[in-house]
């Protein structure tokens, strides 16, 4: 029984470490300088991002509305 508990605790610790590393990477990426030559261009389809979307999100998006919707669906499905 204790072996199962030990494994569960190690796995929980590993998951927590991975989540923390991912959060730190996202924070570092958000704080790094952006390449202004690609601002307003979708990172998935390379088409211009809708001006209304850029204005609403204060320029903090990197996907057009269609690609953002598809990305969110993939994330929800665990892909």
C-alpha positions as YAML, in Angstrom:
chain: A
units: angstrom
residues:
- id: 1
  name: UNK
  ca: [0.00, 0.00, 0.00]
- id: 2
  name: UNK
  ca: [2.79, 2.43, 0.85]
- id: 3
  name: UNK
  ca: [4.46, 1.77, -2.52]
- id: 4
  name: UNK
  ca: [1.31, 2.96, -4.29]
- id: 5
  name: UNK
  ca: [1.21, 6.07, -2.14]
- id: 6
  name: UNK
  ca: [4.90, 6.77, -2.79]
- id: 7
  name: UNK
  ca: [4.39, 6.43, -6.54]
- id: 8
  name: UNK
  ca: [1.33, 8.68, -6.43]
- id: 9
  name: UNK
  ca: [3.22, 11.34, -4.49]
- id: 10
  name: UNK
  ca: [6.17, 11.20, -6.90]
- id: 11
  name: UNK
  ca: [3.85, 11.48, -9.88]
- id: 12
  name: UNK
  ca: [2.02, 14.39, -8.27]
- id: 13
  name: UNK
  ca: [5.34, 16.13, -7.62]
- id: 14
  name: UNK
  ca: [6.44, 15.54, -11.20]
- id: 15
  name: UNK
  ca: [3.18, 16.96, -12.57]
- id: 16
  name: UNK
  ca: [3.53, 20.00, -10.35]
- id: 17
  name: UNK
  ca: [7.14, 20.56, -11.49]
- id: 18
  name: UNK
  ca: [6.15, 20.32, -15.16]
- id: 19
  name: UNK
  ca: [3.25, 22.75, -14.68]
- id: 20
  name: UNK
  ca: [5.53, 25.21, -12.89]
- id: 21
  name: UNK
  ca: [8.17, 24.99, -15.64]
- id: 22
  name: UNK
  ca: [5.50, 25.58, -18.30]
- id: 23
  name: UNK
  ca: [4.14, 28.59, -16.42]
- id: 24
  name: UNK
  ca: [7.64, 30.06, -16.10]
- id: 25
  name: UNK
  ca: [8.25, 29.57, -19.82]
- id: 26
  name: UNK
  ca: [4.97, 31.32, -20.70]
- id: 27
  name: UNK
  ca: [5.84, 34.24, -18.43]
- id: 28
  name: UNK
  ca: [9.32, 34.54, -19.94]
- id: 29
  name: UNK
  ca: [7.90, 34.44, -23.47]
- id: 30
  name: UNK
  ca: [5.34, 37.10, -22.62]
- id: 31
  name: UNK
  ca: [8.05, 39.38, -21.26]
- id: 32
  name: UNK
  ca: [10.45, 38.95, -24.16]
- id: 33
  name: UNK
  ca: [10.53, 41.61, -26.89]
- id: 34
  name: UNK
  ca: [8.16, 40.95, -29.78]
- id: 35
  name: UNK
  ca: [9.18, 41.03, -33.41]
- id: 36
  name: UNK
  ca: [7.20, 44.05, -34.61]
- id: 37
  name: UNK
  ca: [7.52, 42.94, -38.25]
- id: 38
  name: UNK
  ca: [5.04, 40.11, -37.58]
- id: 39
  name: UNK
  ca: [2.58, 41.99, -35.36]
- id: 40
  name: UNK
  ca: [-0.95, 41.60, -36.63]
- id: 41
  name: UNK
  ca: [-0.20, 38.39, -38.57]
- id: 42
  name: UNK
  ca: [-1.73, 35.07, -37.45]
- id: 43
  name: UNK
  ca: [0.92, 32.55, -36.40]
- id: 44
  name: UNK
  ca: [-1.15, 29.66, -37.80]
- id: 45
  name: UNK
  ca: [-2.43, 30.82, -41.17]
- id: 46
  name: UNK
  ca: [-0.16, 33.86, -41.83]
- id: 47
  name: UNK
  ca: [-3.19, 36.03, -42.65]
- id: 48
  name: UNK
  ca: [-3.77, 39.45, -41.09]
- id: 49
  name: UNK
  ca: [-5.56, 39.38, -37.73]
- id: 50
  name: UNK
  ca: [-8.84, 41.26, -37.75]
- id: 51
  name: UNK
  ca: [-8.32, 44.91, -36.64]
- id: 52
  name: UNK
  ca: [-11.33, 44.72, -34.30]
- id: 53
  name: UNK
  ca: [-9.85, 41.62, -32.64]
- id: 54
  name: UNK
  ca: [-6.47, 43.32, -32.21]
- id: 55
  name: UNK
  ca: [-8.16, 46.38, -30.73]
- id: 56
  name: UNK
  ca: [-10.34, 44.34, -28.37]
- id: 57
  name: UNK
  ca: [-7.39, 42.28, -27.13]
- id: 58
  name: UNK
  ca: [-5.03, 45.30, -27.10]
- id: 59
  name: UNK
  ca: [-2.68, 43.65, -29.57]
- id: 60
  name: UNK
  ca: [-1.95, 40.70, -27.28]
- id: 61
  name: UNK
  ca: [-3.21, 37.99, -29.62]
- id: 62
  name: UNK
  ca: [-1.18, 36.04, -32.14]
- id: 63
  name: UNK
  ca: [-4.06, 34.22, -33.86]
- id: 64
  name: UNK
  ca: [-6.97, 35.33, -36.01]
- id: 65
  name: UNK
  ca: [-10.46, 34.54, -34.73]
- id: 66
  name: UNK
  ca: [-10.84, 31.37, -36.84]
- id: 67
  name: UNK
  ca: [-7.45, 29.93, -35.86]
- id: 68
  name: UNK
  ca: [-7.98, 30.87, -32.19]
- id: 69
  name: UNK
  ca: [-11.29, 29.02, -32.21]
- id: 70
  name: UNK
  ca: [-9.70, 25.93, -33.78]
- id: 71
  name: UNK
  ca: [-6.80, 26.10, -31.32]
- id: 72
  name: UNK
  ca: [-9.16, 26.29, -28.34]
- id: 73
  name: UNK
  ca: [-11.09, 23.26, -29.63]
- id: 74
  name: UNK
  ca: [-7.84, 21.28, -29.96]
- id: 75
  name: UNK
  ca: [-6.81, 22.25, -26.44]
- id: 76
  name: UNK
  ca: [-10.19, 21.23, -25.02]
- id: 77
  name: UNK
  ca: [-9.96, 17.86, -26.75]
- id: 78
  name: UNK
  ca: [-6.47, 17.30, -25.31]
- id: 79
  name: UNK
  ca: [-4.53, 17.37, -28.56]
...
